[in-house]
Amino acid sequence: MQIGMNHIQTRGNASRVALVGYYGRGNFGDDLMAVLFGFALRQAGVDFTIYRLCREEADRYGFRTTDSARDLLSDARLLLWGGGGLLVPWPRILYALLYPRVSGEYARLIRTAGDLGLRFCALSVGGSGECPPQLTPEYKQDFLNAAEYISVRNPRDIDLLKQNGVPGDYFPDVIWQTLDHFPAPSRGRGTSRIGVDIYLSNLARKRALHFLPLLWNVIRMRPDCEFTFLDSTNRNVRSSRSPGRFIRGGNIRNYQFSDLAADIEFLSSLDLLISSRLHAPMICMGYGVPVLSIFGEKKTALMMENLGMSCYSFGHGQMKALASLLAQKDRLARFLEQFRFPEVDRLRRESYGHQDRLHAILQSQ
């Protein structure tokens, strides 16, 4: 799906790229997308710097990173926003509370890039499928206004591009390419391993904290399973806030992310993932791990809908049914055997449309 034109309109060359996203702030999915776009830029033979990617990950893959906007933009010709929820609108106060100082930092960076005459493009970014008159915080709308091209990860976000007169295309999320760069390890047989990827702030906003005692009861009923509570925020950024800190049991484990390759290997080792998030479920499905989505944000619900998998999303009024499924060994085993995965190979192939557009941008004059 595309809009506007059959080719990329340009405003100069792209000999050096400043790669920007919500990187280095502990978000697993965003940091993984920084690495995937880093691979693509390296393959294209382009000089690039990544903004704020944590030093450990940057060094691991041989990328240059900086926390300085001045260093990032020095001699750059293209500001590329690589992946993430750039088009997701947030209430200003809530965003400021959850991500203090972030809005002002990106607003200044975008303004400086504009003053320096950089080109603006975004690839594999997403929204909530809505078309608000203005994106908030304001830096999102500022980027949208300056962009010459944007590719989106959800087909419904094309309408937002049309509303703002920005040429663009839809391709599946670049995250589907993970398996191409991080091969799956062999999976051993043993105790069933269920990952629980939920976070208290989301449950509180969704008025769903009542799920925790139901889950605790399931865990006690299933001593044959290992329940691992995940915190996908990098432990080098902050300590764990997983609900698993408050739940104890012989079959309970805790795991906090810290290394992309090791974290992906861990996700691929699960037998089932229960998650409120967006990218961990996609990665699991890419490695053949069934998922259940509970109390997901709008972007997560939209992803499941686009994949035709809304039947695997659970919300209010469905928690007892979910607990019943998890508590019954034979029933859960049948569910896992009959799980209907999306067309992962097709999604992976089509997701390279983002890189195709990137190459067109880089080669244009």
N, C-alpha and C positions, 0 to 999 in steps of 0.2 A: 504494500500500500504506500503510495507516495502522493505528494501534493506539490504544486507550485511550478515544477519544471522537470525536465528529463536529465539535467546535468546540474552541477554545482555552480552557482554564481559566486564570484570571488572578488576580493578587494585587495589583491596583492599576493605575494608568494608566502610560503610557509616553511622557510628554511630552518627555523628553530622553533620548537614547540614548548610551551609552558603547560604542563598537564596538571589539571586542578580537579579536585573533588573533595568529598568529606573524608579526607585521608588523615591517617596518623592520630585519630581521636579515639581509637579503640574499637571502631566498627569493623567487624570481620568482613562483611560483604564489600564495603567500600574499599578497604585495603586490598582485597583480592582483585577487584576491578582495576585498581591502580597498577597492579602487577600484570594483569592481562593486557591492558593498554600499553604498558611498558614493553611487553614482548612484541606487540604489533608495531610500535614505533621503532624498536630496535631492528625488527625484520625489514622495515621500510628504509633503514639506513639513515634515519633522521636523528639529529641532535636534539635532546630533550632533557628537561628537568622536571621532577615531580614535586609538587608542593606538599610539604608536611608528612610525607610517608615516613614512618618510623625508621630510624637509622638501621636497626637490625635487619628489617625486611629489605630495605634498599641495598644494603651491603650484600645480603644473601644472594640477590639476583643481579648485582653489579649495576644498579641504577644510581644516578645522581639525584639527590634530594636536597631541599633547603627549606628552612622555616622563614626565610626572608623574602617578602614580596619583591623587594628591589632586586635581589639576586635572581629570583624566578623570572622576572620580566625583562631583565637586562638582555638586549639583543634578540629577544623573542619576536616572532612575527605572528604567531597563532596562539590564542588562549583556548585550549581544548578542555572542556569539562567532560571527564570520562566516567560515565556511569553514575548511579545513585538517584535520589529523589529530588532532583533539581526543580521539577515541575509540581511537586506536592505542596499545596498551600497549607500554612500553619497559622493558627491564631498568634498574633504578635506576642502577647504576654506569656502564653504557654511555651513558645519557642525560646523566648528570653530566659525563662525559668529552667528549661531543660538544657539549653545550650548557651550559657551566658557568654557574651562578647563575640560569639561566632558571627552573628549577623553583621555587626559593624566591621569586623575584619574582612569578610568577603565583599562588603559594599565598597570598602576602600580599595581592595585589590582590583575589583571590576572597574571602578572609576579610574584608577591609575592606568590600567590596561587600555581603556578607551582613550585617555589623554595621550598615550604613546602611539595610538593608531594601530593597535593589534587587531587582527581578525578574531571573531568569536564563533566557535562551533561547539556543539555538544553531541555526544554519541551515547546510545544505550541509556538514556535518562528516562525517568518515569514520573508520572503524576498520579492522581487519584481517579482519573477518568472524568473529572469535572472541568468546567470552563468558567472559573471565577473571573469577574471583570479585571481584577488585578491579583497577581500572585503576591503572597506575603510569606516571609519577610520581603522587604523591597528589593534586596539584592537579586532575588530570583527573577523578578520582573525586569530589573535592569539588564541582566544577562539575556533574557528572552528578547528584549527590545534591540539589543546589539547583535544578536546572532544572525549569521548569514545562512546557517543550516543547522538542523537538529534531527537526529534519529532517535526514536522512542522505542521503549520496550513493551508498551501496551498499545494495541490498535486504537483504543478509545481516546488516547492522548493526542491523536492526530487532529481532533477537533480544536484543541487548545492552540495548536500551531496555526491552523487555518484562521482562527479568531484573531491571532496576532500577526498574520501575514508572513510567517516564517516557513520557508521551504523545508520539507522533511519527509522522512520515510518511517515505516514501522518494520522492525525486525525483532525476533525473540531476543531476550536478555543475553548479553555477552557472557553471563555467568554459566550458561549452558556449555561453554567451551572448556570448562574446568578440567574435564576428564582428558582432554587433548594434551594438557600440560602437566597434570598430576596423575599419573597412572594409578589405577586401583590396585592395592595390595591384595594378596590372596586372603580370603576370609576363613578363619578356622571355625570349627563347630564347638559348641559348648553351651554355657548358660545363655539364655536369651537376654539380649542387651537392649533396653529401651531408653532412648535419650529423651529428656524432658527439658525443652528449651522455652521456658516461660519466665517472665519477669514481673516483679510486683507492681511497678508503676503502671504497666499496661493493664494488669488485672484490676488495679484500683480504679483507673480511668473507665474501664469497662464495667465496673461494679460487679466483678466476678471473683472476688477473693474467696467466695464460698467453694470454689473449685479445689482449693488446697486441702481441706479436710476430706473431701471425697477421694482425692488422689492418695492421701496418706492411708486411707482405709484400703484402697486397692493394693498399695505397696505391701501392706501387712498380709493381705490375702494371697499374694503371689511371691512367696519366698523362693520360688524356682527361677525368678527373673531378677536381673540386675537393673536397677533404675539409676541412671546417671543424670544428675542435674547439671545442665550446661550453663555457663556464662560466656557468651560469645564476645564480650568486651575484653580486649587484650589486657592481660594482667599487668603489663608494663605501664598501662595508662591508669588503671584504678583497680582496687581490690574487688573481689567477687561480691555481687549483690544477689546471687542466686537464692531462691527459696530453700535450696538444699542445705544452706547454712543452718537452718532452724529445724530440719527434719533429720532424725537419726534412725538407723536401722542397719542390720547386718547385710542387707541387700541394696543399700544406698551408697552411691558414690558421687563425687563432685569432680567436675572438670572445667577449668577455665582456659580459654584460648590464649595462645602466646606465640605460635609459630604456624604460618599458613599451611605449610606442607603437612606438619604433624596434625593440625586441626582437621584438615580435609581427610587424612588417613583415619582419624578417629570417627568422623561422621560416616565414612564409608564402611566402618566396622559394625555399625548398629544394625539391629534387626527391625527397629521401628523408631521413628522420630515423632514426638508430640511437640508442636512448636507454635508460637505466636508470631514468629518472624517471617521474613520474606526469602532471604537467600539460602539459609541453611536447608530448608525443605527442598529447594530446587537442586542444590548440590546432592543431597541424599537421593533424590529420585534419579539424578544422573548416574549414580553409582548403584542403582537397583535397590534402594532402601525405601520401603513404604513410609508414608507420612500421614499424620493427622494434624490439621490446622485448627487451633482453638483461639477464639477471641482475637483474630488477626486484625491488623490495621486495614484501612480501606485499600491500600496498595496490595496487601496480601490477599484480601478477598477478591480483588480484581484479577490478580494472577491466577488464583484457583479457578475463577470463572472462565478466564480466557483459555485455560487448559481443559475445560469441561470436567473439572474435578470438584465442583462445589459440594458434591455429596460427601467429600472427606473433610468438610469444614464444619466445626461445631461451635455453637454459641449458646446464648441463654435458652433455657428450656430443654437443652440436649445433654446436659452434664451427667445426669443419672444414666442415660443411655450409653454415653461414652464410658463411664465407670463400669457399667455392666459388661461392656465389650472387653475391657481390659482385664476384668477380674476373672473371666471364664477362659481357662486355658485352651480348651478345644475350639471354642468359638473364635478366640483371637488367632489361633493357628490357621483356621480356615480363612479368616479375613486376610491374613498376610499372604497366603497362597493365592488368593483370588484378587489381590489388589491390582487395579487397572492403571498401569503407568501411562504417562503421556508419551507421545511419539518423540522420544529423547533424541534419536539420531537425526530426525528431521529438524527439530528445534536447534540442535547444535549446528547443522549445516547452514540453516537459514540465518543463524545469528551472525555468521561471518559477513552478512551484508553491512554491518556496522564498519568492519575493517575495509570493505570494498569502498564505502563512501569516504573513509579516512584516506585511502590511497588516492582517490580522485581529488580530494582537497589538497593533499600534499603535492600532487603533481601539477596542480593548476597554477596559472600565473595571473 
